[in-house]
Amino acid sequence: MEVVIVPDAAAGGELIAEALATLVRRKPEALLGVATGSTPLPIYEALAAKVRAGEVDASRARICQLDEYVGLPAGHPESYRSVVLREVVEPLGLDESAFMGPDGTAEDVQAACAAYDAALREAGGVDLQLLGIGTDGHIGFNEPCSSLASRTRIKTLTQQTREDNARFFDSLDEVPHHVITQGIGTILEARHLVLLATGEGKADAVAQAVEGPVAAVVPASALQLHPHATVVVDEAAASKLKLAEYFRATYAAKPEWQGL
């Protein structure tokens, strides 16, 4: 696992956007896994700026979803399908056909989960999966004590996660109780995992995920098992890391040809 400490969220967004651009230049039809929430917005804004400036042609790239609420209509403004189309697909100038995600409105949710796992495999696998981290250490919606071998499935949100996400709704009562999420095992199949965390509120979760033991109680700690995982954190989110100076030194000495 590589840990990169950046000055602020904007710097993290620019760094990861350049990694995405480099991937798309090398593999124009790359399958990019995206996350939702406020944390990755600087990434999408920086990548869209590169597309507008002609620095990268993303027209053949494909976008796939990490998770989806169960029960929200597909056109609901806070369904993750709507969010990804609004924040990623449209700004990059992509057609909706470039997007794939699980069906949170399906009558048979379990079948929809299996179908999405199969669709990712049939698409050739995810080239780079973006991740955030919850204050309790979850990735996707794999809440604490999720199996580290789990596949895409339905999960019940914790009260903390519902409260964290209530800011996107008019009230806590409107936040769904269930989601479809890529499982940890599914996430670990992506070729490159990139987690962005910003703010002091994520500091404890980052420290446990990066420096603590691999444990289901901190789902993000599973990134320690991945051969190519990158954790990008701002100074506030890095504030609880015991090895922060080591991480700074190793990144400063990193050969340029290695990229992110």
N, C-alpha and C positions, 0 to 999 in steps of 0.2 A: 504494500500500500504506500502510495506517495501522498504526502501532505504538503500543500502549498498554502502559505500564509500571505494574504494580500492586504493592502491598506484598507480597502472598503468594498462595498457591494459592487460598485461600478467597475472597479478593477477586476474583481472576480468574474463579472459578466463578460468583460472584454476578453479576458484570458480564455474562458471556455468557448466563447463565440469563435475565436480564432482557431481553437482546436476543432470545432465543428466545421468551420470553413475549410481547414486543411484536409479533413476527412472527405468532404464533399468534392474538393478539387481532385483528390486521389481516386475517389469512388463516387462518381456522380449520382448513382442510384442508391446510395447508402440509406439504410433504414435507421432513422433517428428516433430514439425513445424519449419522450418528453414528460416532464412533471408539471403539475399545476401549483397554484399558490402564488404568493407575492415574491418569494425568494428568487425563482428563476427568471423573473421579468427582465432584469438587466441583461441576461444572456440573449433572450429573444430580441430585445431592442437593439443590441449590438450586432447580432447576426443579420437582422433585417436592414440595418444601416449599411452593412457590407454588401448585401444584395443590391440595394438601391444605388450604391456607389460603383457597382460593376466589379467589385473585388472578388466576387464569387458568384457562380451560376448555380442556383439551387433548384432549377426547374425540374430536374429528374429525381430529386431527393424524395424520400417517403417518410411519413411521420406516423408513429404509433403511440398509443396511449398507455399510461402506466396503470390507471385505475378509473373507476366510474361509480357514481352513486347508483344505488338500486332504487327504482321507483320514480325518479325524476324523468319527465318526458324529454325526449332527445332535444327538443327545441327550447327547453328551459334555460334561461341565461346562465344559471350556475351549474348545469350539467357539465361534466368535464369535457364532453364532446364539444359543446358550445364554446367553452373557454379555450380549448386548444385551437379550434377553428378561428376564433377571434384573435388570439394572442400569438399564434404561431403560423398556421397555414395561410391565412389571408395576408399578413405582413410579409411573408416570404414569397408571395405571388404564386402559391401553389393552388392547384385545383383540388376540390374536396375529394376527388378520387385517389389522391395521394395519401389519404388519411385512413388509418385503421384503428379500431378500438372495440372493446367488449360491449355487448348489448345489455345495458342496465334495465331495459324495459321488458326483457324476455320473460315469457311465462315460465319456462324451464331455465332458471338461472344457472343451475349446475351444468346443463348442456351448453349454455352460452359461454361459461368459463372454459370448458374443455375445447370448445370450438375456437376460442381466442388463442389458447395455447397452441393449438394445431396450426392456426393461421400464421402465427409468428414463425413457427418452424418452416412452413411452406414458403414463407417470404424470404427464407434464407437466414433468419436470425437477426437480432438487433445488433447493429454495428457499434452504436454508442448510446448508452442509457443514462439520461440525466436523472438525478435523485435529489430530494431534499431530505431533511431529517426532522422528526417531530421532537418536541420537548421531552418525550418519554423514550426516544431512541427508535421510533418506528421509521421504516422506509416503505414507500407506497402506502398501503394501509395495513401493513403487516404489524399488528399491534404487539406489545410485549408478550412473550411466550408463544409466538408463532413458530411453527416448525421451520427449521433452516432448510428443509428439503421441500417445502410447500410449493404447490403449483397454483396457477390462477384459480381463484375461488371466491366465495362470498365470505365476508367478514363483518362482525359487529363492531361498530366504533366504540371506543371508550368515551366516557363522559368528558375527559380532558380534550380529546381530539375534537369532539363535537363543539365544545366551548371554543377551542382554537379556531374552528372554521365558521363559527357563528357570525364573524365579522363580514362574511360574504352574503349573508341572508338578512332578512328583516328582523328575525328573532331566532333564538335557540330552538324553538319548537319546530321551525321549518327545516332544520338540518336533518337529513335522513339518518337513520340508525344503522343502515347496512350499505355496504359497497362491494363491488367486484374489484379485486386487486390482483395484479401479477403476484404470484407467490415468491418467496425468497429464492427458491430453487429456480424459478423461471427467470428472475432478475439476474441471478448469477450466470446465466447462459449468455448474456450479452458479451460481446467481445471487449468492450471497454465500459467501465462504470465511472461516472463522474458525479460526485456529490458536492453540492454547494450549500454552505451554512453561513448565515450572517446574524450578527446580533448576540448580545450577552445571554439572552434567553436560551440560546442553543449550546452554550459553552459546556455545561455538564454533560449533555447528550453526546457532543462531539468527543469529549475526553473519554467517556466510557466506551464509545464505539471504536476509537482509534487506539487507545492505550489499555483498555480493559480486556478481560478475557472474552473469547468468542462464546456468547451465551444467548439463548433464545429470549431472555428477559430484555436484552438490548438488540433488537433485530438488525440494526445497522452494523453491529460488530461482525456480521457475516461477510462484510466487504474484505475483512482480513483474509478470507479464504480465496479471494479472486486474484488471478495472475496479473490483472491490469486494472487496478482501482485507484482513482485519484480523488482526494478529498481537498476541496478548495474552501478555505475559511478566512473571514476577515479577522482583524485583530481582536475584536470583541468575542467572537465565537472561539478564537484560539486561546482565550485568556486562562483556561483551566488545563491546558496541555503542559505536562511536565517536560516533554521533549521539544518544546517549541523552538528553542535555539538550534537544536540539531536539525529540525525540519527546515529551518531557514538556511542553515549552512549547506545542507545537501541539495536544496533547490538552487542555491546560488552557484554551486559547483557543477550543476547538471550540464552535460554536453548539449549544445543547441540542437543537434541532429535527432535527439531522442524525442523532442516535442513534449506534449502534455501526456 
